[in-house]
């Protein structure tokens, strides 16, 4: 057998897909200006291609890229709050959003990216009972949502208002007595809301201090060499 034939047999469909996936992961890591540039182009391609029930997990994957140029390319001129509004609430989508809220530090994520996640959660818990059936969130989930409140900006700040609304809807679950875990979640949601509005109390009084350490999403970004208008 010739060396060429031997190599051809080694390159199965799965091995080729593995290489393609490795290259895509390198692009999406955005560690170099070239990677940032490529990721922006890929995000723009996704936006133009359109989102559907088959490819939305890839859009979610793009949210993990902590680079605002990439997210701007993904969102375009659209409302980030509505980016995932066409996808019906489901366990995978909701759990992924809470994973992202947990991963990001307060202030450590691009505001438009946070708006995308909040849009999903507001849709999921528009009916609190149905939302809890889809994804029975934990007290830790509620804390990682509440940590993104900025008390000094007040309730009229759009992101604060959205987070407070989601917490309020989760709080409706108090007293239904489906299970003790749900009662704890509802009470914690209401406690965070109460501390936000009470000038004599701080969020630190109800959310673990370690979660409230603030970050700055701009510090870890790798800028592209060129930025083109969409």
C-alpha positions as a printed NumPy array, in Angstrom:
array([[  0.   ,   0.   ,   0.   ],
       [  1.384,   3.404,  -0.95 ],
       [  1.916,   6.089,   1.67 ],
       [ -0.707,   8.283,  -0.038],
       [ -3.367,   5.556,   0.195],
       [ -2.488,   4.937,   3.829],
       [ -2.935,   8.631,   4.68 ],
       [ -6.219,   8.751,   2.777],
       [ -7.574,   5.915,   4.917],
       [ -6.598,   7.756,   8.1  ],
       [ -8.663,  10.798,   7.169],
       [-12.15 ,   9.614,   8.009],
       [-15.164,  11.925,   8.014],
       [-15.009,  12.142,  11.802],
       [-11.323,  13.05 ,  11.827],
       [-11.884,  15.802,   9.26 ],
       [-14.789,  17.161,  11.329],
       [-12.564,  17.065,  14.417],
       [ -9.956,  19.231,  12.68 ],
       [-12.64 ,  21.64 ,  11.465],
       [-14.011,  21.901,  15.001],
       [-10.518,  22.513,  16.427],
       [ -9.931,  25.356,  13.976],
       [-13.354,  26.86 ,  14.764],
       [-12.566,  26.692,  18.489],
       [ -9.298,  28.538,  17.842],
       [-11.186,  31.237,  15.942],
       [-13.754,  31.578,  18.715],
       [-11.1  ,  31.824,  21.429],
       [-10.28 ,  35.331,  20.076],
       [ -6.779,  35.347,  21.565],
       [ -5.108,  37.147,  18.648],
       [ -6.031,  40.051,  16.379],
       [ -6.359,  37.551,  13.527],
       [ -8.641,  35.353,  15.631],
       [-10.714,  38.366,  16.593],
       [-11.016,  39.384,  12.948],
       [-12.05 ,  35.87 ,  11.898],
       [-14.56 ,  35.583,  14.729],
       [-16.169,  38.889,  13.745],
       [-16.559,  37.653,  10.168],
       [-18.037,  34.37 ,  11.383],
       [-20.491,  36.208,  13.669],
       [-21.583,  38.411,  10.758],
       [-22.066,  35.289,   8.624],
       [-24.268,  33.737,  11.321],
       [-26.384,  36.874,  11.57 ],
       [-26.914,  37.018,   7.813],
       [-27.681,  33.29 ,   7.677],
       [-30.398,  33.706,  10.306],
       [-31.245,  31.833,  13.483],
       [-33.461,  28.785,  13.688],
       [-34.164,  25.864,  16.024],
       [-31.304,  23.879,  14.482],
       [-28.487,  26.401,  14.813],
       [-29.356,  28.544,  17.863],
       [-26.907,  26.616,  20.125],
       [-24.136,  28.055,  17.953],
       [-25.459,  31.569,  18.609],
       [-25.398,  30.735,  22.32 ],
       [-21.813,  29.565,  21.937],
       [-20.937,  32.961,  20.478],
       [-22.176,  34.607,  23.675],
       [-19.259,  32.987,  25.49 ],
       [-16.861,  35.112,  23.421],
       [-16.03 ,  38.027,  25.67 ],
       [-15.39 ,  40.484,  22.865],
       [-17.84 ,  43.29 ,  22.138],
       [-16.782,  43.642,  18.493],
       [-17.815,  40.025,  17.904],
       [-21.156,  40.505,  19.651],
       [-21.853,  43.693,  17.692],
       [-21.298,  41.704,  14.496],
       [-23.672,  38.987,  15.725],
       [-26.424,  41.416,  16.739],
       [-26.091,  44.027,  13.995],
       [-28.758,  46.72 ,  14.243],
       [-31.202,  44.408,  16.005],
       [-32.416,  44.637,  19.584],
       [-30.176,  42.33 ,  21.646],
       [-33.035,  41.71 ,  24.074],
       [-34.969,  40.043,  21.237],
       [-32.125,  38.102,  19.622],
       [-33.329,  34.691,  20.91 ],
       [-37.024,  35.572,  21.165],
       [-37.977,  33.26 ,  18.27 ],
       [-36.717,  30.195,  20.155],
       [-39.366,  28.682,  22.465],
       [-38.221,  28.454,  26.108],
       [-36.573,  25.137,  26.891],
       [-34.305,  23.587,  29.496],
       [-31.125,  23.782,  27.4  ],
       [-31.585,  27.449,  26.501],
       [-32.487,  28.549,  30.032],
       [-29.802,  26.515,  31.793],
       [-27.19 ,  27.848,  29.381],
       [-28.219,  31.417,  30.213],
       [-27.822,  30.79 ,  33.942],
       [-24.423,  29.194,  33.283],
       [-23.369,  32.388,  31.536],
       [-24.669,  34.585,  34.366],
       [-22.649,  32.451,  36.78 ],
       [-19.519,  32.631,  34.646],
       [-19.585,  36.413,  34.206],
       [-18.643,  38.75 ,  37.019],
       [-20.857,  41.751,  37.709],
       [-19.77 ,  44.409,  35.224],
       [-17.56 ,  41.846,  33.535],
       [-19.721,  41.292,  30.486],
       [-20.709,  43.458,  27.543],
       [-24.119,  45.031,  28.353],
       [-25.622,  43.891,  25.027],
       [-24.657,  40.299,  25.796],
       [-26.3  ,  40.567,  29.206],
       [-29.405,  41.984,  27.51 ],
       [-29.633,  38.879,  25.291],
       [-29.619,  36.585,  28.323],
       [-32.138,  38.732,  30.207],
       [-34.445,  38.612,  27.203],
       [-34.428,  34.812,  27.334],
       [-35.111,  34.696,  31.077],
       [-37.913,  37.236,  30.916],
       [-39.546,  35.135,  28.203],
       [-39.048,  31.876,  30.126],
       [-40.495,  33.22 ,  33.396],
       [-43.256,  35.339,  31.885],
       [-45.373,  32.539,  33.346],
       [-43.473,  31.697,  36.555],
       [-45.089,  28.277,  36.996],
       [-44.375,  27.21 ,  33.427],
       [-40.871,  28.636,  33.644],
       [-40.106,  26.673,  36.796],
       [-41.344,  23.49 ,  35.097],
       [-39.03 ,  24.171,  32.166],
       [-36.033,  24.951,  34.353],
       [-36.335,  24.615,  38.16 ],
       [-33.751,  27.218,  39.064],
       [-31.758,  27.187,  42.315],
       [-30.944,  29.824,  44.932],
       [-27.468,  30.044,  43.363],
       [-29.091,  30.857,  40.003],
       [-31.09 ,  33.661,  41.615],
       [-27.947,  35.034,  43.305],
       [-26.063,  35.02 ,  40.007],
       [-28.913,  36.91 ,  38.392],
       [-29.179,  39.426,  41.23 ],
       [-25.439,  40.127,  41.292],
       [-25.791,  41.97 ,  37.969],
       [-27.992,  44.635,  39.561],
       [-26.358,  48.058,  39.917],
       [-28.125,  49.62 ,  42.872],
       [-26.526,  53.031,  42.366],
       [-28.233,  53.348,  38.96 ],
       [-31.711,  52.921,  40.412],
       [-34.773,  51.065,  39.188],
       [-35.174,  53.103,  36.   ],
       [-31.988,  51.713,  34.493],
       [-33.187,  49.319,  31.732],
       [-31.069,  46.357,  32.86 ],
       [-31.956,  46.863,  36.525],
       [-35.624,  47.108,  35.637],
       [-35.478,  43.866,  33.65 ],
       [-33.643,  41.941,  36.388],
       [-36.072,  43.241,  39.016],
       [-39.005,  42.167,  36.851],
       [-37.601,  38.642,  36.489],
       [-36.984,  38.438,  40.249],
       [-40.536,  39.633,  40.88 ],
       [-41.961,  36.921,  38.658],
       [-39.864,  34.261,  40.357],
       [-41.089,  35.597,  43.697],
       [-44.67 ,  34.788,  42.651],
       [-43.77 ,  31.135,  43.234],
       [-43.698,  31.727,  46.999],
       [-46.536,  29.99 ,  48.775],
       [-47.368,  27.515,  46.004],
       [-45.626,  24.819,  48.061],
       [-44.697,  22.568,  45.146],
       [-41.446,  21.787,  46.9  ],
       [-39.196,  23.343,  49.538],
       [-36.507,  24.22 ,  46.995],
       [-38.955,  26.372,  45.039],
       [-39.997,  28.153,  48.239],
       [-36.363,  28.991,  48.993],
       [-35.793,  30.253,  45.449],
       [-38.894,  32.477,  45.578],
       [-37.994,  33.907,  48.973],
       [-34.445,  34.689,  47.858],
       [-35.713,  36.459,  44.736],
       [-37.977,  38.648,  46.856],
       [-35.206,  39.271,  49.381],
       [-32.868,  40.567,  46.676],
       [-35.596,  42.861,  45.304],
       [-36.341,  44.164,  48.791],
       [-32.687,  44.932,  49.494],
       [-32.391,  46.733,  46.185],
       [-35.232,  49.108,  47.043],
       [-34.32 ,  49.496,  50.725],
       [-31.753,  52.277,  51.174],
       [-30.844,  50.915,  54.605],
       [-29.756,  47.561,  53.176],
       [-27.159,  46.423,  50.64 ],
       [-27.094,  43.588,  48.142],
       [-24.166,  42.215,  50.126],
       [-26.63 ,  41.479,  52.934],
       [-28.355,  38.795,  50.853],
       [-25.927,  37.851,  48.05 ],
       [-22.517,  36.286,  48.849],
       [-19.833,  38.969,  48.747],
       [-17.633,  36.933,  46.408],
       [-20.318,  37.148,  43.708],
       [-20.421,  40.931,  43.886],
       [-16.749,  41.495,  43.032],
       [-16.927,  43.578,  39.886],
       [-15.026,  43.079,  36.655],
       [-14.46 ,  45.014,  33.434],
       [-15.18 ,  43.223,  30.161],
       [-12.899,  45.619,  28.253],
       [ -9.746,  44.488,  30.061],
       [ -9.659,  40.994,  28.542],
       [-10.664,  41.878,  24.976],
       [ -8.424,  41.379,  21.963],
       [ -9.168,  44.074,  19.415],
       [ -9.383,  43.205,  15.711],
       [ -6.978,  44.84 ,  13.271],
       [ -9.831,  46.332,  11.264],
       [-13.452,  47.1  ,  12.099],
       [-15.831,  47.253,   9.158],
       [-19.346,  48.647,   9.147],
       [-22.035,  45.967,   8.977]])
